[in-house]
Structure formats: structure tokens, C-alpha cells
Amino acid sequence: MPQRHPVTPFDNFPPGSKRAFKIAGRRIALFNIDGRLHAMDDVCPHAGASLAAGPLRGTCVTCPLHAIKFDVTTGRPVGLQGIDALQCFPVFVNGGQIEIET
């Protein structure tokens, strides 16, 4: 059964923010793009790097190790075949708190 996990106050996560959280034994990256919140696996499937540590441009985050780009709205790699999409997670704001559902 899905469970929501509070991670940070919404007021502390302005547009352009990105951060990784450990939730239910996995690393999940949270992104705020123009006020819209997106969450996906934080582990690059190529070498395990934290995607939240990479640069964010538009809706794409770039792996800091090997420059693989992922669309944070879908989890899909951008311009590259042979790499599976990362899992995305629903994000909610409840009482001023951001929650990620796993």
C-alpha cells in the first residue's frame, strides 16, 4: 500500500531547488521546477551517482559523473537509448509540508 513520507517544508524548497532524500531505504531526488514538484530515483543507473547533485536545466538533470541527462518529469533519459527510465513518485503538499509517496 502506498505511503506518504514528509520530507521538507514547502516554503524551504523554492523553484530551482533540488535535493536527495533517503526514504524507505532508497534515495529519491526532489525537484522544484517553476513551482511544480517532481520526484524520481536519485541513483543514476550507469554508475550510481546522485542525480540531485547534478545541474538542473529546464526539466533535465545531468548526472555529475558521466553527463547522462534525465527528464525529471518522466524519469526518462534524454537523447540516449539503452538506459531504462527511472521510477517517478507522486508528490503532495499537505499542511505546508512536501510529501513523497512510495
C-alpha positions in Angstrom: 0.0 0.0 0.0 1.4 3.4 -0.9 2.7 5.6 1.9 3.4 9.3 2.0 6.7 10.5 3.6 7.1 14.1 4.7 10.4 15.4 3.6 10.7 19.2 3.9 8.5 22.3 4.3 7.3 23.7 1.0 8.5 27.2 2.0 12.0 25.9 2.3 12.0 24.5 -1.3 11.7 27.4 -3.8 11.7 27.0 -7.6 15.1 25.7 -8.9 15.6 23.6 -5.7 16.9 20.0 -5.9 17.7 17.7 -3.1 18.0 14.0 -2.4 16.2 12.2 0.5 16.5 8.7 1.8 13.0 7.3 2.0 12.0 3.7 2.8 15.6 2.5 2.1 16.0 4.2 -1.2 17.4 7.6 -2.5 14.8 9.8 -4.1 15.5 13.2 -5.7 13.1 16.0 -5.4 13.0 18.9 -7.8 11.0 22.2 -7.9 10.6 23.4 -11.5 8.7 26.7 -11.7 6.7 25.7 -8.6 5.9 22.2 -9.8 7.3 19.4 -7.7 8.8 16.2 -9.2 10.4 13.2 -7.5 12.3 10.3 -9.1 15.0 7.8 -8.2 18.2 9.7 -7.2 20.6 6.9 -8.4 22.0 7.2 -12.0 21.7 3.6 -13.4 25.1 3.9 -15.1 27.4 4.5 -12.1 25.2 5.2 -9.1 25.8 8.9 -8.8 23.3 11.2 -7.1 21.3 13.0 -9.7 20.3 15.7 -7.3 24.0 16.6 -7.2 24.0 17.3 -11.0 23.0 20.5 -12.8 19.3 21.2 -13.5 18.3 23.0 -16.7 14.7 23.2 -17.5 13.2 19.8 -16.8 16.5 18.0 -17.3 19.0 17.0 -14.7 22.5 15.9 -15.7 24.4 13.1 -14.0 27.5 14.7 -12.4 29.7 11.7 -13.3 29.0 11.0 -17.0 26.7 13.7 -18.2 23.7 11.4 -18.8 20.6 13.6 -18.8 17.2 12.6 -17.4 13.8 14.4 -17.7 12.7 14.8 -14.1 9.0 14.9 -15.2 9.1 11.4 -16.7 12.4 9.8 -15.4 13.4 9.0 -19.0 16.9 9.5 -20.3 17.2 12.3 -22.8 18.9 11.6 -26.2 20.2 8.2 -25.2 18.9 4.7 -25.9 19.6 1.6 -23.9 19.0 3.1 -20.4 15.7 2.4 -18.7 13.6 5.2 -17.3 14.0 5.9 -13.6 11.0 5.5 -11.3 9.0 8.6 -10.6 7.0 9.2 -7.4 3.8 11.2 -6.7 4.5 14.4 -4.7 2.0 16.2 -2.5 1.9 19.3 -0.4 0.0 18.7 2.9 -0.3 21.4 5.5 2.7 23.2 4.1 4.9 20.0 4.1 6.1 18.3 1.0 5.3 14.6 0.9 6.7 11.9 -1.4 4.6 8.8 -1.9 6.3 5.4 -2.2 
